[in-house]
Amino acid sequence: MHRALGPGLLESAYEECLCREFSLRGLAFQRQVPLPVEYKGVKLDCGYRLDIIVQDEVILELKCLEHLLAVHDAQLLTYLKLTRKRVGIIINFNVATLVRGGMVRKVL
């Protein structure tokens, strides 16, 4: 998908295409999943959304940035903790090739 489209599109375009690929492969996924924050026994709707959850196991956080920062790693780790999921991947589509610096995998 990234080879066909290249870098430079909006995150939403890559999300749409990625979900199409999941559908073609028969993979279950959810997109734009609300993520409430629980604090002292109260669920707070702070407007957070997970980009994609694949097979109810892997969180995908999609980015279109010049560079990933430490805050993006922290964001994904927090999402994993809040959802009690073990595996997450940041995919930065604003790179020449995804295999060289475009993906970061985190495991709790």
C-alpha positions as CSV (number, residue, x, y, z in Angstrom):
1,M,0.0,0.0,0.0
2,H,2.7,2.5,1.0
3,R,4.8,1.6,-2.1
4,A,1.8,2.3,-4.3
5,L,0.8,5.6,-2.6
6,G,4.1,6.9,-1.3
7,P,4.5,9.4,1.5
8,G,2.8,12.8,1.8
9,L,-0.9,12.0,2.1
10,L,-3.1,12.6,5.1
11,E,-3.2,10.1,7.9
12,S,-6.9,9.5,7.1
13,A,-6.1,8.3,3.6
14,Y,-3.6,5.8,4.8
15,E,-6.1,4.6,7.4
16,E,-8.8,4.1,4.8
17,C,-6.4,2.1,2.5
18,L,-5.0,0.0,5.4
19,C,-8.5,-0.9,6.5
20,R,-9.3,-1.9,2.9
21,E,-6.3,-4.2,3.0
22,F,-7.4,-5.8,6.2
23,S,-10.9,-6.4,4.7
24,L,-9.4,-8.0,1.6
25,R,-7.3,-10.3,3.9
26,G,-10.3,-11.2,6.1
27,L,-8.8,-9.6,9.2
28,A,-11.1,-8.3,11.9
29,F,-10.4,-4.7,12.8
30,Q,-12.0,-1.7,14.5
31,R,-11.2,1.9,13.6
32,Q,-11.4,5.1,15.6
33,V,-12.2,3.2,18.8
34,P,-13.2,5.6,21.7
35,L,-10.7,5.3,24.6
36,P,-12.2,6.6,27.9
37,V,-9.7,7.4,30.6
38,E,-10.5,6.0,34.0
39,Y,-9.5,8.1,37.0
40,K,-10.3,7.2,40.6
41,G,-13.2,4.9,39.5
42,V,-14.7,7.3,37.0
43,K,-14.6,6.9,33.3
44,L,-13.8,10.2,31.6
45,D,-14.6,10.9,28.0
46,C,-11.5,12.9,27.1
47,G,-12.0,12.5,23.3
48,Y,-9.2,10.0,22.8
49,R,-9.5,7.5,20.0
50,L,-7.4,4.5,19.0
51,D,-6.7,4.6,15.2
52,I,-7.1,0.9,14.6
53,I,-7.3,-2.3,16.6
54,V,-6.5,-5.5,14.6
55,Q,-7.9,-8.9,15.6
56,D,-8.8,-7.3,19.0
57,E,-5.1,-7.7,19.9
58,V,-2.9,-5.1,18.2
59,I,-3.2,-1.4,18.5
60,L,-2.1,0.6,15.4
61,E,-1.3,4.2,15.9
62,L,-1.0,5.9,12.5
63,K,1.2,9.0,12.0
64,C,2.3,11.2,9.1
65,L,5.2,13.1,10.6
66,E,8.6,14.2,9.6
67,H,10.0,12.4,12.7
68,L,8.6,10.3,15.5
69,L,9.3,11.7,19.0
70,A,9.5,10.1,22.4
71,V,6.0,11.4,23.2
72,H,4.6,9.1,20.4
73,D,6.2,6.1,22.1
74,A,4.8,7.2,25.4
75,Q,1.3,7.7,23.8
76,L,1.3,4.2,22.5
77,L,2.5,2.7,25.8
78,T,-0.3,4.6,27.6
79,Y,-2.9,3.3,25.2
80,L,-1.6,-0.3,25.8
81,K,-1.9,0.2,29.5
82,L,-5.4,1.7,29.4
83,T,-6.7,-1.0,27.1
84,R,-4.8,-3.9,28.7
85,K,-3.5,-4.9,25.3
86,R,0.0,-6.2,24.9
87,V,1.1,-5.2,21.4
88,G,1.1,-1.9,19.6
89,I,2.7,-0.5,16.5
90,I,3.3,3.1,15.4
91,I,3.3,3.4,11.7
92,N,4.7,6.6,10.3
93,F,3.7,6.9,6.6
94,N,5.8,10.1,6.0
95,V,9.0,8.1,5.2
96,A,10.5,6.8,2.0
97,T,10.2,3.2,3.0
98,L,8.2,1.8,6.0
99,V,10.8,-0.9,6.8
100,R,13.5,1.8,7.4
101,G,12.2,4.0,10.3
102,G,8.5,3.9,9.5
103,M,7.4,1.4,12.2
104,V,7.9,1.1,15.9
105,R,6.6,-2.0,17.8
106,K,6.0,-1.9,21.5
107,V,5.1,-4.8,23.8
108,L,4.0,-4.7,27.4
